[in-house]
Amino acid sequence: MADAEQKINYQESEIDFGLRLLAKFRFDPENFWHRDGFPKVGETALYPDRSDTFFAIAADIKSQLEQAR
């Protein structure tokens, strides 16, 4: 849009990216992990270790979640 006045020419769903459908697919959790086309991701790839720059952030988040229980 060139300016804010053009906004009246569109429905909210056309300009609000939060309301747009990005993908539609069928998910069957029973069979998903057993297919060869999608290998299981290792634990080291999912969880940061002390050498990972995200480790301190993840540890802080985990601590906050445990305190909130």
C-alpha positions in Angstrom: 0.0 0.0 0.0 1.3 3.4 -0.9 -0.4 5.1 2.1 -2.7 4.5 5.0 -5.8 5.7 3.1 -5.6 2.7 0.8 -6.3 0.5 3.8 -10.1 1.2 3.4 -10.0 -0.6 0.1 -9.0 -3.9 1.6 -10.6 -6.3 4.1 -8.8 -6.8 7.3 -8.0 -10.4 6.4 -6.2 -9.2 3.3 -3.8 -6.9 5.1 -3.3 -8.6 8.5 -0.6 -11.2 8.0 -1.6 -12.9 11.3 -4.9 -13.9 9.8 -3.5 -15.5 6.7 -3.3 -19.3 6.2 0.3 -20.2 5.5 0.0 -23.9 5.0 -2.6 -26.6 5.1 -1.6 -30.2 5.5 -2.8 -33.5 7.0 -0.9 -34.6 10.1 -1.1 -38.2 11.3 1.0 -38.4 14.5 0.7 -42.2 14.5 2.5 -42.7 11.3 4.6 -39.5 11.1 7.7 -40.7 12.9 7.7 -44.1 11.2 8.2 -42.7 7.7 11.7 -42.9 6.2 11.3 -39.4 4.6 11.5 -37.6 7.9 14.4 -38.8 10.0 14.3 -38.2 13.8 16.3 -35.2 15.0 18.9 -36.0 17.6 18.7 -34.7 21.1 21.9 -32.7 20.7 20.3 -30.8 17.8 17.2 -29.9 19.8 18.7 -29.0 23.2 21.6 -26.5 23.7 24.6 -27.6 25.6 27.1 -25.3 27.5 29.0 -24.6 24.2 25.8 -23.2 22.6 25.3 -19.4 22.9 21.6 -20.1 23.6 22.3 -22.3 26.6 22.1 -19.5 29.2 18.9 -18.1 27.8 17.3 -21.6 27.7 18.4 -22.3 31.2 16.9 -19.1 32.4 13.6 -19.8 30.7 13.5 -23.3 32.1 14.1 -21.9 35.6 11.3 -19.4 35.3 8.9 -22.1 34.1 9.8 -24.4 37.0 9.3 -21.5 39.5 5.9 -20.7 38.0 4.5 -24.2 38.7 
